[in-house]
Amino acid sequence: MDKKIIILLVILIAAAAIFAAFELQKDRTVKLSGVEIKNYQGQKLSSVNDFRENSIKGPQFINITNYHLEVTGLVQNPRNYTYDEVLNHTSYEKVVKLDCVEGWDVTILWQGLLVSDLLNEAKPLPNGNTVIFYAYDNYTTSFPISYLNNNQILLAYKMNNVTIPPERGFPFMLVAESKWGYKWIKWVTKIEVSNNSTYKGYWESRGYSDIGDINQSYLGG
């Protein structure tokens, strides 16, 4: 076969491979557009806009191009995920109501990945009994590791079928079901496995309950 023809074939094959890789990556890209749904399987949902702004430093705006989610602490396999790497995990969705101590609530369809999947990849050490979540605005809260492993707790990136907006916690918000709203940490940047079972987060260190169960008072405990 003529050498020029061989070179041309190689170029065409390489171009086809590059195009296929580009199309595959495009399919994996999270689309920020979408239409918010108001009902899910017959259940009426609250709006994304029904939340009240009560974060400690106001809405945070994260540059996703250099964002990383760190999973660290008492683990065998520390991880440092990009946004796309987090989204590459199996996705789940369920309707969960958020109850705020201020007296309002919202019922939202959340979509995200299981926190337990991230923990399983990091492989917590036997003495790791507590998981501390850190936010971009330095807010923190914590949970027993058993709560996260036994209750299919989501780290959400969509609500009502749209990407979580910055005002609600983009890129990730913890869906801390059965807990008061102050446990639903937004703008999550780090997840640390610890043996400090008495750790107190932002509001917990100011007198709020460490447990944060909605069937109990949020003050003390």
ZADO-1210 file (C-alpha; in nm, 4 decimals, padded with zeros to 6 digits):
<atoms>
<atom x="00.0000" y="00.0000" z="00.0000" code="MET" pos="1"/>
<atom x="00.1209" y="00.3483" z="-00.0862" code="ASP" pos="2"/>
<atom x="00.2893" y="00.5206" z="00.2085" code="LYS" pos="3"/>
<atom x="00.0798" y="00.8355" z="00.1640" code="LYS" pos="4"/>
<atom x="-00.2417" y="00.6330" z="00.1797" code="ILE" pos="5"/>
<atom x="-00.1245" y="00.4637" z="00.5009" code="ILE" pos="6"/>
<atom x="-00.0481" y="00.8023" z="00.6594" code="ILE" pos="7"/>
<atom x="-00.3902" y="00.9340" z="00.5537" code="LEU" pos="8"/>
<atom x="-00.5628" y="00.6302" z="00.7057" code="LEU" pos="9"/>
<atom x="-00.3749" y="00.6771" z="01.0328" code="VAL" pos="10"/>
<atom x="-00.4775" y="01.0441" z="01.0444" code="ILE" pos="11"/>
<atom x="-00.8422" y="00.9559" z="00.9764" code="LEU" pos="12"/>
<atom x="-00.8449" y="00.6874" z="01.2461" code="ILE" pos="13"/>
<atom x="-00.6874" y="00.9252" z="01.4987" code="ALA" pos="14"/>
<atom x="-00.9395" y="01.1961" z="01.4117" code="ALA" pos="15"/>
<atom x="-01.2257" y="00.9504" z="01.4542" code="ALA" pos="16"/>
<atom x="-01.0913" y="00.8438" z="01.7939" code="ALA" pos="17"/>
<atom x="-01.0609" y="01.2040" z="01.9106" code="ILE" pos="18"/>
<atom x="-01.4150" y="01.2797" z="01.7940" code="PHE" pos="19"/>
<atom x="-01.5529" y="00.9712" z="01.9732" code="ALA" pos="20"/>
<atom x="-01.3739" y="01.0680" z="02.2958" code="ALA" pos="21"/>
<atom x="-01.5110" y="01.4213" z="02.2700" code="PHE" pos="22"/>
<atom x="-01.8666" y="01.2948" z="02.2230" code="GLU" pos="23"/>
<atom x="-01.8308" y="01.0591" z="02.5198" code="LEU" pos="24"/>
<atom x="-01.7052" y="01.3383" z="02.7447" code="GLN" pos="25"/>
<atom x="-01.9869" y="01.5651" z="02.6256" code="LYS" pos="26"/>
<atom x="-02.2417" y="01.3032" z="02.7284" code="ASP" pos="27"/>
<atom x="-02.0918" y="01.2959" z="03.0785" code="ARG" pos="28"/>
<atom x="-02.0993" y="01.6724" z="03.1195" code="THR" pos="29"/>
<atom x="-02.3535" y="01.7937" z="03.3744" code="VAL" pos="30"/>
<atom x="-02.5984" y="02.0310" z="03.2095" code="LYS" pos="31"/>
<atom x="-02.6817" y="02.3317" z="03.4232" code="LEU" pos="32"/>
<atom x="-03.0030" y="02.3926" z="03.2367" code="SER" pos="33"/>
<atom x="-03.3235" y="02.2077" z="03.3090" code="GLY" pos="34"/>
<atom x="-03.6896" y="02.2452" z="03.3901" code="VAL" pos="35"/>
<atom x="-03.7854" y="02.2354" z="03.7552" code="GLU" pos="36"/>
<atom x="-04.0549" y="01.9777" z="03.8269" code="ILE" pos="37"/>
<atom x="-04.3327" y="02.0546" z="04.0745" code="LYS" pos="38"/>
<atom x="-04.4729" y="01.7034" z="04.1236" code="ASN" pos="39"/>
<atom x="-04.3075" y="01.3656" z="04.1577" code="TYR" pos="40"/>
<atom x="-04.5045" y="01.0406" z="04.1454" code="GLN" pos="41"/>
<atom x="-04.8150" y="01.2247" z="04.2612" code="GLY" pos="42"/>
<atom x="-04.6383" y="01.4123" z="04.5430" code="GLN" pos="43"/>
<atom x="-04.6379" y="01.7915" z="04.5357" code="LYS" pos="44"/>
<atom x="-04.2914" y="01.9435" z="04.5651" code="LEU" pos="45"/>
<atom x="-04.1766" y="02.2759" z="04.7023" code="SER" pos="46"/>
<atom x="-03.9976" y="02.5164" z="04.4715" code="SER" pos="47"/>
<atom x="-03.6224" y="02.5636" z="04.4605" code="VAL" pos="48"/>
<atom x="-03.7029" y="02.9246" z="04.5502" code="ASN" pos="49"/>
<atom x="-03.9014" y="02.8402" z="04.8658" code="ASP" pos="50"/>
<atom x="-03.5888" y="02.8311" z="05.0827" code="PHE" pos="51"/>
<atom x="-03.5006" y="03.1200" z="05.3123" code="ARG" pos="52"/>
<atom x="-03.1455" y="03.2519" z="05.2964" code="GLU" pos="53"/>
<atom x="-02.9918" y="03.1946" z="05.6400" code="ASN" pos="54"/>
<atom x="-02.6337" y="03.0854" z="05.5721" code="SER" pos="55"/>
<atom x="-02.3658" y="03.2309" z="05.7985" code="ILE" pos="56"/>
<atom x="-02.1813" y="03.4253" z="05.5258" code="LYS" pos="57"/>
<atom x="-02.4399" y="03.4459" z="05.2506" code="GLY" pos="58"/>
<atom x="-02.4459" y="03.2463" z="04.9249" code="PRO" pos="59"/>
<atom x="-02.1103" y="03.1092" z="04.8111" code="GLN" pos="60"/>
<atom x="-02.0022" y="03.1016" z="04.4471" code="PHE" pos="61"/>
<atom x="-01.7564" y="02.8242" z="04.3687" code="ILE" pos="62"/>
<atom x="-01.5396" y="02.8118" z="04.0567" code="ASN" pos="63"/>
<atom x="-01.6035" y="02.4555" z="03.9476" code="ILE" pos="64"/>
<atom x="-01.2966" y="02.4437" z="03.7220" code="THR" pos="65"/>
<atom x="-01.0633" y="02.4205" z="04.0230" code="ASN" pos="66"/>
<atom x="-01.3053" y="02.2625" z="04.2712" code="TYR" pos="67"/>
<atom x="-01.2082" y="01.9426" z="04.4551" code="HIS" pos="68"/>
<atom x="-01.3938" y="01.7308" z="04.7093" code="LEU" pos="69"/>
<atom x="-01.1492" y="01.5907" z="04.9603" code="GLU" pos="70"/>
<atom x="-01.2229" y="01.2687" z="05.1521" code="VAL" pos="71"/>
<atom x="-00.9614" y="01.2409" z="05.4225" code="THR" pos="72"/>
<atom x="-00.8828" y="01.1652" z="05.7855" code="GLY" pos="73"/>
<atom x="-00.8816" y="00.8143" z="05.9326" code="LEU" pos="74"/>
<atom x="-00.8987" y="00.6351" z="05.5983" code="VAL" pos="75"/>
<atom x="-00.6769" y="00.3922" z="05.4118" code="GLN" pos="76"/>
<atom x="-00.7320" y="00.5563" z="05.0759" code="ASN" pos="77"/>
<atom x="-00.7637" y="00.9387" z="05.0887" code="PRO" pos="78"/>
<atom x="-00.9314" y="01.0810" z="04.7810" code="ARG" pos="79"/>
<atom x="-00.9413" y="01.4185" z="04.6095" code="ASN" pos="80"/>
<atom x="-01.2223" y="01.4246" z="04.3527" code="TYR" pos="81"/>
<atom x="-01.2959" y="01.6731" z="04.0787" code="THR" pos="82"/>
<atom x="-01.6585" y="01.7733" z="04.0299" code="TYR" pos="83"/>
<atom x="-01.6980" y="01.5393" z="03.7326" code="ASP" pos="84"/>
<atom x="-01.5379" y="01.2521" z="03.9225" code="GLU" pos="85"/>
<atom x="-01.7935" y="01.2896" z="04.1998" code="VAL" pos="86"/>
<atom x="-02.0774" y="01.2893" z="03.9470" code="LEU" pos="87"/>
<atom x="-01.9360" y="00.9753" z="03.7878" code="ASN" pos="88"/>
<atom x="-02.0716" y="00.7727" z="04.0814" code="HIS" pos="89"/>
<atom x="-02.4043" y="00.5911" z="04.0731" code="THR" pos="90"/>
<atom x="-02.6868" y="00.8445" z="04.0976" code="SER" pos="91"/>
<atom x="-02.9891" y="00.8115" z="04.3255" code="TYR" pos="92"/>
<atom x="-03.2963" y="01.0232" z="04.3850" code="GLU" pos="93"/>
<atom x="-03.5630" y="01.0498" z="04.6532" code="LYS" pos="94"/>
<atom x="-03.8050" y="01.3007" z="04.8016" code="VAL" pos="95"/>
<atom x="-03.6948" y="01.4331" z="05.1418" code="VAL" pos="96"/>
<atom x="-03.8365" y="01.7183" z="05.3510" code="LYS" pos="97"/>
<atom x="-03.6028" y="01.9727" z="05.5093" code="LEU" pos="98"/>
<atom x="-03.7299" y="02.1171" z="05.8391" code="ASP" pos="99"/>
<atom x="-03.5691" y="02.4412" z="05.9554" code="CYS" pos="100"/>
<atom x="-03.5556" y="02.5443" z="06.3211" code="VAL" pos="101"/>
<atom x="-03.6963" y="02.8814" z="06.2073" code="GLU" pos="102"/>
<atom x="-04.0297" y="02.7111" z="06.1434" code="GLY" pos="103"/>
<atom x="-04.0375" y="02.6649" z="05.7663" code="TRP" pos="104"/>
<atom x="-03.9925" y="02.3494" z="05.5584" code="ASP" pos="105"/>
<atom x="-03.9531" y="02.2395" z="05.1974" code="VAL" pos="106"/>
<atom x="-04.0186" y="01.9065" z="05.0266" code="THR" pos="107"/>
<atom x="-03.7739" y="01.8498" z="04.7413" code="ILE" pos="108"/>
<atom x="-03.6800" y="01.5736" z="04.4978" code="LEU" pos="109"/>
<atom x="-03.3059" y="01.5332" z="04.5545" code="TRP" pos="110"/>
<atom x="-03.0630" y="01.3647" z="04.3173" code="GLN" pos="111"/>
<atom x="-02.7089" y="01.2731" z="04.4124" code="GLY" pos="112"/>
<atom x="-02.4714" y="01.0009" z="04.5184" code="LEU" pos="113"/>
<atom x="-02.4557" y="00.8068" z="04.8416" code="LEU" pos="114"/>
<atom x="-02.2102" y="00.9395" z="05.0979" code="VAL" pos="115"/>
<atom x="-02.1476" y="00.5771" z="05.1891" code="SER" pos="116"/>
<atom x="-02.0122" y="00.5140" z="04.8377" code="ASP" pos="117"/>
<atom x="-01.7464" y="00.7811" z="04.8929" code="LEU" pos="118"/>
<atom x="-01.6654" y="00.6403" z="05.2353" code="LEU" pos="119"/>
<atom x="-01.6362" y="00.2885" z="05.0971" code="ASN" pos="120"/>
<atom x="-01.3845" y="00.4071" z="04.8400" code="GLU" pos="121"/>
<atom x="-01.1811" y="00.5833" z="05.1080" code="ALA" pos="122"/>
<atom x="-01.1948" y="00.2766" z="05.3380" code="LYS" pos="123"/>
<atom x="-01.2359" y="00.4208" z="05.6910" code="PRO" pos="124"/>
<atom x="-01.0075" y="00.2787" z="05.9596" code="LEU" pos="125"/>
<atom x="-01.1702" y="00.0796" z="06.2432" code="PRO" pos="126"/>
<atom x="-01.1391" y="00.3699" z="06.4894" code="ASN" pos="127"/>
<atom x="-01.3156" y="00.6146" z="06.2573" code="GLY" pos="128"/>
<atom x="-01.6542" y="00.6661" z="06.4214" code="ASN" pos="129"/>
<atom x="-01.7437" y="01.0220" z="06.3184" code="THR" pos="130"/>
<atom x="-01.7656" y="01.2036" z="05.9864" code="VAL" pos="131"/>
<atom x="-01.7070" y="01.5803" z="05.9773" code="ILE" pos="132"/>
<atom x="-01.8292" y="01.7832" z="05.6797" code="PHE" pos="133"/>
<atom x="-01.6629" y="02.1103" z="05.5828" code="TYR" pos="134"/>
<atom x="-01.8097" y="02.3846" z="05.3627" code="ALA" pos="135"/>
<atom x="-01.6547" y="02.6486" z="05.1406" code="TYR" pos="136"/>
<atom x="-01.7614" y="02.9188" z="05.3896" code="ASP" pos="137"/>
<atom x="-01.5938" y="02.7308" z="05.6805" code="ASN" pos="138"/>
<atom x="-01.9249" y="02.5978" z="05.8141" code="TYR" pos="139"/>
<atom x="-01.8974" y="02.2483" z="05.9649" code="THR" pos="140"/>
<atom x="-02.1192" y="01.9771" z="06.1082" code="THR" pos="141"/>
<atom x="-02.0706" y="01.6095" z="06.1940" code="SER" pos="142"/>
<atom x="-02.2508" y="01.2744" z="06.2130" code="PHE" pos="143"/>
<atom x="-02.1830" y="00.9263" z="06.3466" code="PRO" pos="144"/>
<atom x="-02.0466" y="00.7201" z="06.0587" code="ILE" pos="145"/>
<atom x="-02.3250" y="00.4676" z="06.1211" code="SER" pos="146"/>
<atom x="-02.5891" y="00.7297" z="06.0347" code="TYR" pos="147"/>
<atom x="-02.4349" y="00.7830" z="05.6912" code="LEU" pos="148"/>
<atom x="-02.3817" y="00.4140" z="05.6206" code="ASN" pos="149"/>
<atom x="-02.7221" y="00.2909" z="05.7373" code="ASN" pos="150"/>
<atom x="-02.9623" y="00.5533" z="05.5998" code="ASN" pos="151"/>
<atom x="-02.8730" y="00.5995" z="05.2305" code="GLN" pos="152"/>
<atom x="-02.7774" y="00.9631" z="05.2869" code="ILE" pos="153"/>
<atom x="-02.7313" y="01.1626" z="04.9677" code="LEU" pos="154"/>
<atom x="-02.4746" y="01.4208" z="04.8714" code="LEU" pos="155"/>
<atom x="-02.7027" y="01.6031" z="04.6292" code="ALA" pos="156"/>
<atom x="-02.6175" y="01.7910" z="04.3110" code="TYR" pos="157"/>
<atom x="-02.9707" y="01.8309" z="04.1739" code="LYS" pos="158"/>
<atom x="-03.3022" y="01.9368" z="04.3233" code="MET" pos="159"/>
<atom x="-03.6354" y="01.9061" z="04.1428" code="ASN" pos="160"/>
<atom x="-03.4489" y="01.8020" z="03.8280" code="ASN" pos="161"/>
<atom x="-03.2241" y="02.1093" z="03.8068" code="VAL" pos="162"/>
<atom x="-02.8641" y="02.1575" z="03.9133" code="THR" pos="163"/>
<atom x="-02.8478" y="02.2996" z="04.2652" code="ILE" pos="164"/>
<atom x="-02.7984" y="02.6768" z="04.2288" code="PRO" pos="165"/>
<atom x="-02.5228" y="02.8559" z="04.4224" code="PRO" pos="166"/>
<atom x="-02.7777" y="02.9959" z="04.6681" code="GLU" pos="167"/>
<atom x="-02.8739" y="02.6400" z="04.7658" code="ARG" pos="168"/>
<atom x="-02.5264" y="02.4930" z="04.7927" code="GLY" pos="169"/>
<atom x="-02.3735" y="02.4246" z="04.4514" code="PHE" pos="170"/>
<atom x="-02.1917" y="02.2039" z="04.3863" code="PRO" pos="171"/>
<atom x="-02.3042" y="01.9713" z="04.6688" code="PHE" pos="172"/>
<atom x="-02.5509" y="01.9814" z="04.9567" code="MET" pos="173"/>
<atom x="-02.5928" y="01.7099" z="05.2174" code="LEU" pos="174"/>
<atom x="-02.9452" y="01.5700" z="05.2380" code="VAL" pos="175"/>
<atom x="-02.9410" y="01.5000" z="05.6122" code="ALA" pos="176"/>
<atom x="-03.2840" y="01.3418" z="05.6292" code="GLU" pos="177"/>
<atom x="-03.4511" y="01.3194" z="05.9701" code="SER" pos="178"/>
<atom x="-03.2202" y="01.6009" z="06.0889" code="LYS" pos="179"/>
<atom x="-03.2885" y="01.9707" z="06.1431" code="TRP" pos="180"/>
<atom x="-03.1867" y="02.2039" z="05.8615" code="GLY" pos="181"/>
<atom x="-02.8622" y="02.3207" z="06.0248" code="TYR" pos="182"/>
<atom x="-02.7262" y="01.9699" z="05.9682" code="LYS" pos="183"/>
<atom x="-02.7901" y="02.0027" z="05.5909" code="TRP" pos="184"/>
<atom x="-02.4511" y="02.1499" z="05.5092" code="ILE" pos="185"/>
<atom x="-02.4101" y="02.3300" z="05.1742" code="LYS" pos="186"/>
<atom x="-02.1072" y="02.3985" z="04.9500" code="TRP" pos="187"/>
<atom x="-01.9336" y="02.0829" z="05.0754" code="VAL" pos="188"/>
<atom x="-01.5585" y="02.0795" z="05.0090" code="THR" pos="189"/>
<atom x="-01.4233" y="01.8186" z="05.2508" code="LYS" pos="190"/>
<atom x="-01.5390" y="01.5020" z="05.4263" code="ILE" pos="191"/>
<atom x="-01.3187" y="01.3909" z="05.7140" code="GLU" pos="192"/>
<atom x="-01.3387" y="01.0585" z="05.8968" code="VAL" pos="193"/>
<atom x="-01.2488" y="01.1158" z="06.2624" code="SER" pos="194"/>
<atom x="-01.2503" y="00.9445" z="06.6016" code="ASN" pos="195"/>
<atom x="-01.3719" y="01.2629" z="06.7719" code="ASN" pos="196"/>
<atom x="-01.7286" y="01.1638" z="06.8612" code="SER" pos="197"/>
<atom x="-01.7733" y="01.4860" z="07.0607" code="THR" pos="198"/>
<atom x="-01.6883" y="01.7175" z="06.7696" code="TYR" pos="199"/>
<atom x="-01.9112" y="02.0255" z="06.7592" code="LYS" pos="200"/>
<atom x="-01.9866" y="02.2062" z="06.4354" code="GLY" pos="201"/>
<atom x="-02.0792" y="02.5696" z="06.3808" code="TYR" pos="202"/>
<atom x="-02.4238" y="02.5686" z="06.5435" code="TRP" pos="203"/>
<atom x="-02.3544" y="02.2755" z="06.7722" code="GLU" pos="204"/>
<atom x="-02.0749" y="02.4758" z="06.9363" code="SER" pos="205"/>
<atom x="-02.3343" y="02.7487" z="06.9956" code="ARG" pos="206"/>
<atom x="-02.5750" y="02.5295" z="07.1889" code="GLY" pos="207"/>
<atom x="-02.7597" y="02.3373" z="06.9184" code="TYR" pos="208"/>
<atom x="-02.8021" y="01.9609" z="06.9494" code="SER" pos="209"/>
<atom x="-02.5183" y="01.7473" z="06.8132" code="ASP" pos="210"/>
<atom x="-02.7708" y="01.4801" z="06.7143" code="ILE" pos="211"/>
<atom x="-03.0095" y="01.7214" z="06.5421" code="GLY" pos="212"/>
<atom x="-03.3043" y="01.4800" z="06.5134" code="ASP" pos="213"/>
<atom x="-03.6217" y="01.6568" z="06.4026" code="ILE" pos="214"/>
<atom x="-03.8291" y="01.4615" z="06.6568" code="ASN" pos="215"/>
<atom x="-03.6266" y="01.6224" z="06.9343" code="GLN" pos="216"/>
<atom x="-03.5500" y="01.9796" z="07.0381" code="SER" pos="217"/>
<atom x="-03.2651" y="02.1361" z="06.8456" code="TYR" pos="218"/>
<atom x="-03.1376" y="02.3050" z="07.1617" code="LEU" pos="219"/>
<atom x="-02.8825" y="02.1079" z="07.3624" code="GLY" pos="220"/>
<atom x="-02.8397" y="01.7325" z="07.3690" code="GLY" pos="221"/>
</atoms>
